Amino acid sequence: MRISRWLFVGLAIVGGLGAAFGFIIYAANGMVAGDLIGLTGREHNIALAQHRSVIGLLSGVLLQFGVAGTLFSSMERKDGYHVGNFFMAVLGACAVTSVCGFAIMLGMRALR
């Protein structure tokens, strides 16, 4: 069964949006934890913000691997798998996630 290349591109974009959103959540909860440090009686809120930050980082990294895997599986396989294909998929995944993160930030700024 042949899967369309547009399906791979769509999956990469959706995964890139999820990864970018996960990294944004990681940064936002890290800033919240930093603001709460030093306030008395807020230890539980600090622990919760740090926990959410770690979950955001983990989801961003896992989705980043998903984007790289999607791009790697959509590449042409002429003489088997090469290391160059793998590095191109990883660089492409970073580019997709960066562009999606930039689009999310522009959208948040436009709706503000």
C-alpha positions in Angstrom: 0.0 0.0 0.0 1.4 3.3 -1.1 0.9 6.3 1.3 0.7 9.7 -0.2 3.5 12.1 0.5 1.0 14.8 1.5 -0.1 12.6 4.4 3.5 12.5 5.6 3.8 16.3 5.2 0.5 16.8 7.1 1.7 14.5 9.9 5.0 16.4 10.1 3.2 19.7 10.4 0.8 18.5 13.1 3.7 16.9 15.0 5.7 20.1 14.6 2.8 22.2 16.0 2.5 19.8 19.0 6.3 19.9 19.6 6.4 23.7 19.4 3.5 23.9 21.8 5.2 21.5 24.2 8.4 23.6 24.2 6.4 26.8 24.8 4.6 25.2 27.8 8.1 24.1 29.0 9.3 27.7 28.9 6.2 29.2 30.3 6.0 26.9 33.4 9.7 27.4 33.9 9.1 31.1 34.2 6.2 30.6 36.5 8.4 28.4 38.8 11.1 31.0 38.7 8.7 33.7 39.7 7.3 31.7 42.6 10.6 30.7 44.1 11.2 32.7 47.3 7.5 33.2 48.2 6.6 31.6 51.4 3.9 28.9 51.4 4.1 28.4 47.6 6.3 25.2 47.6 3.4 23.1 46.2 2.8 25.5 43.4 6.5 25.5 42.6 6.6 21.7 42.5 3.5 21.7 40.3 4.9 24.2 37.8 8.2 22.3 37.6 6.3 19.1 37.0 4.2 20.7 34.2 7.4 22.1 32.8 9.1 18.7 32.6 5.9 17.2 31.1 5.9 19.9 28.4 9.6 19.2 27.6 9.0 15.5 27.4 6.1 15.9 25.1 8.0 18.3 22.9 10.9 16.0 22.6 8.7 12.9 21.8 6.8 14.8 19.2 10.1 16.1 17.8 11.2 12.5 17.3 7.8 11.8 15.7 8.4 14.6 13.2 11.9 13.3 12.4 10.5 9.8 11.9 7.8 11.1 9.6 10.2 13.0 7.5 12.6 10.1 7.4 9.9 7.6 6.3 8.8 10.0 3.5 12.3 10.2 1.9 13.3 8.4 -1.2 15.0 5.1 -0.6 17.2 4.4 -3.7 20.1 2.5 -2.3 18.9 1.8 1.2 19.1 4.1 4.2 22.0 6.5 4.5 23.2 8.6 7.4 22.7 11.7 5.3 18.9 10.9 5.1 18.8 10.6 8.8 20.5 14.0 9.4 18.3 15.7 6.8 15.2 14.3 8.6 16.5 15.6 11.9 17.3 19.1 10.5 14.0 19.2 8.7 12.2 18.3 11.9 14.0 21.2 13.7 13.0 23.5 10.9 9.4 22.4 10.9 9.1 22.8 14.7 10.8 26.2 14.6 8.4 27.5 11.9 5.4 26.1 13.8 6.6 27.7 17.0 7.1 31.0 15.2 3.5 30.7 13.8 2.1 29.9 17.2 3.9 32.9 18.7 2.7 35.2 15.9 -0.9 33.9 16.4 -0.8 34.5 20.1 0.6 38.0 19.5 -2.1 38.8 16.9 -4.9 37.6 19.2 -3.6 39.5 22.2 
